[in-house]
Amino acid sequence: MVGLSEKQIKYKSAQINNALGVFLLIFGVIVIIAVPFSDNFIDKMTNLVAGLIVAGIGGGMVWSAKRTIKLLKLKDGETEDK
């Protein structure tokens, strides 16, 4: 990215990771909700495990992105908004 500082690039990257993480988290929850609609036990366990893995990855991405954004804002000297 031309003309952006390293901090701005990290901030943009954290925002993108946050959006992707939310998408994966929602998708994982949808897959978990689909578990009761599966026909047999193998399908149910496959959907449950896949949903938990995808939701876990999404949750981790959201947590990491929020943490990065918070750290970057605190380094600027901005007050923490709650």
C-alpha positions as CSV (number, residue, x, y, z in Angstrom):
1,M,0.0,0.0,0.0
2,V,1.6,3.2,-1.2
3,G,1.7,6.2,1.1
4,L,0.6,4.4,4.3
5,S,2.7,4.0,7.4
6,E,3.5,0.6,8.9
7,K,1.0,1.3,11.7
8,Q,-1.8,2.2,9.2
9,I,-1.1,-1.0,7.3
10,K,-1.4,-3.0,10.5
11,Y,-4.6,-1.3,11.4
12,K,-6.1,-2.0,7.9
13,S,-5.0,-5.6,8.1
14,A,-6.6,-6.0,11.6
15,Q,-9.9,-4.6,10.2
16,I,-9.8,-7.1,7.3
17,N,-9.1,-9.9,9.7
18,N,-12.0,-8.8,11.9
19,A,-14.4,-8.9,9.0
20,L,-13.2,-12.3,7.8
21,G,-13.3,-13.6,11.4
22,V,-16.9,-12.5,11.8
23,F,-17.8,-14.2,8.5
24,L,-16.2,-17.5,9.6
25,L,-17.8,-17.3,13.1
26,I,-21.2,-16.8,11.6
27,F,-20.6,-19.6,9.0
28,G,-19.5,-21.9,11.7
29,V,-22.6,-21.2,13.8
30,I,-24.8,-21.9,10.8
31,V,-23.0,-25.3,10.3
32,I,-23.5,-26.1,14.0
33,I,-27.2,-25.2,13.7
34,A,-27.5,-27.6,10.8
35,V,-26.4,-30.6,13.0
36,P,-29.9,-31.7,14.0
37,F,-31.0,-31.7,10.3
38,S,-28.4,-34.3,9.3
39,D,-29.6,-37.8,8.5
40,N,-27.2,-40.0,10.4
41,F,-24.7,-39.9,13.2
42,I,-21.6,-39.6,11.0
43,D,-23.1,-36.6,9.3
44,K,-24.0,-35.0,12.6
45,M,-20.5,-35.5,14.0
46,T,-18.9,-34.2,10.8
47,N,-21.0,-31.0,10.9
48,L,-20.4,-30.5,14.6
49,V,-16.7,-30.8,14.4
50,A,-16.4,-28.8,11.2
51,G,-18.6,-26.1,12.6
52,L,-16.7,-25.9,15.9
53,I,-13.3,-25.7,14.0
54,V,-14.6,-23.0,11.6
55,A,-16.2,-21.0,14.4
56,G,-13.1,-21.4,16.6
57,I,-10.9,-20.0,13.8
58,G,-13.3,-17.1,13.2
59,G,-13.5,-16.3,16.9
60,G,-9.7,-16.4,17.2
61,M,-9.4,-14.0,14.2
62,V,-11.9,-11.6,15.7
63,W,-10.2,-11.7,19.1
64,S,-6.7,-11.2,17.6
65,A,-8.0,-8.3,15.4
66,K,-9.7,-6.6,18.2
67,R,-6.6,-6.9,20.4
68,T,-4.4,-5.5,17.6
69,I,-6.7,-2.6,17.1
70,K,-6.9,-1.8,20.8
71,L,-3.1,-2.0,21.1
72,L,-2.6,0.3,18.1
73,K,-5.1,2.8,19.5
74,L,-3.4,2.8,22.9
75,K,0.0,3.4,21.4
76,D,-1.4,6.5,19.8
77,G,-2.3,7.9,23.3
78,E,-6.0,7.7,22.6
79,T,-8.2,7.0,25.5
80,E,-9.9,3.6,25.8
81,D,-13.6,4.0,24.8
82,K,-16.0,1.8,26.8
